[in-house]
Amino acid sequence: MNDKTHNEHGQITADAATVYENFFVPALFQPCAPHMLQAIEHELKTVQTALDVA
């Protein structure tokens, strides 16, 4: 085996949770955020808190 590191072979060095948080969360959920906020806009004007169940 040669001296190349995992990075030089294209391997990901971050843990799975970090990769998910940095890449998948924005790609999967960011497009939905404006629609969700619009759907609950009235409730946000009349209450002080909101519960995020994600």
C-alpha positions in Angstrom: 0.0 0.0 0.0 1.3 3.5 -0.8 1.6 6.5 1.5 -1.5 8.4 0.2 -4.0 9.6 2.9 -7.7 8.9 2.8 -8.3 12.4 1.4 -6.1 11.7 -1.6 -8.2 8.7 -2.3 -11.4 10.7 -2.2 -12.5 9.3 1.2 -14.6 11.5 3.5 -12.9 12.2 6.8 -15.8 13.8 8.6 -18.2 11.7 10.5 -21.6 10.8 9.1 -23.6 13.2 11.3 -21.4 16.2 10.2 -21.8 15.3 6.6 -25.6 15.0 7.0 -25.9 18.3 8.8 -23.7 20.2 6.4 -25.0 18.8 3.1 -28.2 16.9 3.4 -30.1 19.2 5.8 -29.8 22.3 3.7 -30.6 20.5 0.5 -33.6 18.6 1.8 -35.2 21.1 4.2 -34.2 24.6 3.1 -36.7 24.6 0.2 -39.6 23.7 2.6 -38.9 26.4 5.2 -40.6 29.4 3.4 -43.7 27.2 2.7 -43.9 26.1 6.3 -43.5 29.6 7.6 -46.2 30.9 5.2 -48.5 28.1 6.4 -48.2 29.1 10.1 -47.8 32.8 9.6 -51.2 33.6 11.3 -50.3 31.5 14.3 -46.9 33.1 14.6 -48.5 36.6 14.8 -50.9 35.5 17.6 -48.7 33.4 19.8 -45.3 34.0 21.5 -43.7 30.6 20.9 -43.5 27.8 18.3 -42.4 24.2 18.7 -40.0 22.8 16.2 -40.5 19.0 16.1 -38.0 18.3 13.4 
